[in-house]
Amino acid sequence: QVQLVESGGGLVQTGGSLTLSCAASGSIFRLNTMGWYRQAPGKQRDMVATMTSGGVTNYLDSVKDRFTISRDNAKKLVYLQMNRLKPEDTAVYYCKADITRPSGSRSNYWGQGTQVTVSS
C-alpha cells in the first residue's frame, strides 16, 4: 500500500505565506516526479508545481516567483512554500507522486487534499 498525506493548509490573509507538506509512506521503491495540484470549486484540477527526482521543476505561470517546491527524498517528503498569497490561490491542494513499487509497477498516487483559503 502507498499513502500520501498532506498537511499545512489553512486560512491566511492576502500577502501571507503557507507551507504545505506531503509525506509518502508504504511500499515504495522509488519516488519519481512529485508535485502539487489544486482545484477550486467548479474548476478543473491544475498543476501548480512539480519536481522530478533529479530536481527539475515546473510551475504554473501564475505562481512563479511566489511558490517554491522542494523535496526530501530520504524522508519521502515534498513541500510547497507559498508566499505572497492571493485570493485566487484559494483551492484544495493535492499532492501527487509517480511511484515505482518494489514489484516494478509504476503508478500515480494522490493525497486526500488540504484546503488553502486566502482572504481578501
Secondary structure, 3 states (H helix, E strand, C coil): CEEEEEECCEEEECCCCEEEEEEEEECCCEEEEEEEEEECCCCCCEEEEEECCCCCEEECHHHCCCEEEEEECCCCEEEEEECCCCHHHCEEEEEEEEEECCCCCEEEEECCCEEEEEEC
